[in-house]
Amino acid sequence: NLLARQLVDRGMRVLAACFTEEGAQKLRQDTSYRLQTILLDVTKTESIQAATQWVRDQVGEQGLWALVNNAGVGLPSGPNEWLMKEDFVKVINVNLVGLIEVTLHMLPLVKKARGRIVNMSSSGGRVAVIGGGYCVSKFGVEAFSDSIRRELYYFGVKVSIIEPGNYRTSILGKEALVSRMQRLWERLPQETRDSYGEEYFRNYTEKLKNMMQLAEPRISEVTNSMEHAIISRSPRIRYNPGLDAKLLYIPLAKLPTPVTDFILSRYLPKPADSV
C-alpha cells in the first residue's frame, strides 16, 4: 500500500493488486487516477489468470516495467514440532508458490518491457530464526529469485530481492500473539507438552512477544528499497533494510553454521527433557 502511494507520488502509473475490496477502495481514495486496482488471491490460479489478462489489457505492447511480489503471511509460526503439515502449507502457498505462479504468468509482459522483478524475501530467508513455514518459504523465494535472475539476464530483465529485518506490519494478523501460542500449545498431545514443559512454553511466548514489540515501525525504509529496485538504473540484487538485518541476521547467515547454531541456541529456552 505504501509503495503504491510512493510510486504514484513520483508520477508513475501503478496497477495495484489488493486482497480485499475494502483495501482496494481505500487505496484508490488515497491516490489518484494514475493508480488502478484489481482483486488478487495469489493462492488461486484463476485469480492470477484474471489479473494477468487485466494487466495485459492495461499495458498493451509496452509491457510491464516492474512486477513487485509482496503478498505474505507469517503465521502459524513456532517450534516445528508444535505445527502440522497444514500450518506449513498455508504459509508456503502464499509466500512461495503464489509468488512463483504470479511471476510465471506475468513474465512475458515484464520481458516485453525489459523490466524488473522485485521479490519480497526476509532476513529469515538467510538464517532460519523461527520454526514453521515462514523461513522455509523465504529460503525458497531466495532460491527462485537467484535462479530466475540468472535466466532473465539475457532478456535485459533485472531481479531484486528485499530482505528486511523485523518490521511492524500486518503480516502477523490481528489476533494477540499470546492467545495464538496458547492455542498451539493446547492442541499438542500431552506427551509433547510434557517433553517441553510449561516453562518452555511461557519463555518461548515471552521472547516472541518481546521480538514483536521491538519491531521497527518505520516501514518506509523497506518501501524505499523497493522503489530503488524499480527506478534505479543499476538496482541491487539484494536489499537489507533495517539495522537488525545489517548487524545481526546477515552476519549470522555468513558465520560458520556451528557458530550460528550456538548463538541462536542461547536465545531459545531449554525444554524440560533437555539432555
Sequence and secondary structure as in RCSB ss.txt:
>XXXX:A:sequence
NLLARQLVDRGMRVLAACFTEEGAQKLRQDTSYRLQTILLDVTKTESIQAATQWVRDQVGEQGLWALVNNAGVGL
PSGPNEWLMKEDFVKVINVNLVGLIEVTLHMLPLVKKARGRIVNMSSSGGRVAVIGGGYCVSKFGVEAFSDSIRR
ELYYFGVKVSIIEPGNYRTSILGKEALVSRMQRLWERLPQETRDSYGEEYFRNYTEKLKNMMQLAEPRISEVTNS
MEHAIISRSPRIRYNPGLDAKLLYIPLAKLPTPVTDFILSRYLPKPADSV
>XXXX:A:secstr
 HHHHHHHHTT  EEEEESSHHHHHHHHHHS TTEEEEE  TT HHHHHHHHHHHHHHHGGG  SEEEE      
SBS GGG  HHHHHHHHIIIIIIHHHHHHHHHHHHHHHT EEEEE  GGGTS  S BHHHHHHHHHHHHHHHHHH
HHGGGT EEEEE   SB  GGG SS HHHHHHHHHHTS HHHHHHH HHHHHHHHHHHHHHHHT B  THHHHHH
HHHHHH SS  SEE  SHHIIIIIHHHHHS HHHHHHHHHTTS   TT  
